[in-house]
């Protein structure tokens, strides 16, 4: 396989980039990325973290760091080529890239540098992501420069597409991403807006119900309608369902994602999106969503 610099120069702009490490979790991510490629190039990336001593591979450790590093790279290259052969009948335009560094940093950097359309990673206890939300996931999601999809297990191939609504610019980007995905896969778009971080009692809910047009739910309806207006105009044939409720955002999103094929959330902004820089909401969503989760980047700063 060509060196990482040479291989990277051959990667087409707008490709689907997927992190690969040979584990079952990353193979599920590869399969999801293959299904999403739809004629786009697929780039399989293995990030080799060189450490001394090579404690993660004790049978390979020696007093010669260069020797250990070469063995590690060779093994990684063989794994990449094996994965590429497995999927090439479904995606003819497959590229493999081997790079050194910290997976949590370099994977996101590479996808951004190559102007990738999408970055896909697998989540599992034994994947290169660490313990589901380990250092790699945290690094990839902390400041996602491009849409990033987290896949855990075998991803559904049918179902609705759920998106979190929060009224922010990033929320709008998430809605547009979700609508495009839903239209391409002929799925219903479910827009969810939850406007409380705390559960609410029936008594308090009854009080709010007596407020008429001043009920917070009315404001929520307006927010959802406003954020969906442009999307519905751009996708006139798209089936859309609207959900607005008093609930924790993460709980509402995870519940709505039951039976879904994708859950889409923004990474910055106000409300829900503001807490998706690996805060409590994102942890809950990525840990507990019963489907792949797409994290849509916000504006820098």
PyMOL commands that set and color helices and strands:
alter all, ss='L'
color gray80, all
select helices_A, chain A and resi 4-9+24-37+55-60+65-87+103-113+135-142+169-184+202-209+212-214+216-234+249-256+273-275+280-288
alter helices_A, ss='H'
color red, helices_A
select strands_A, chain A and resi 16-19+42-48+94-100+118-122+148-151+161-164+189-194+240-245+262-266+293-296
alter strands_A, ss='S'
color yellow, strands_A
deselect
rebuild
show_as cartoon
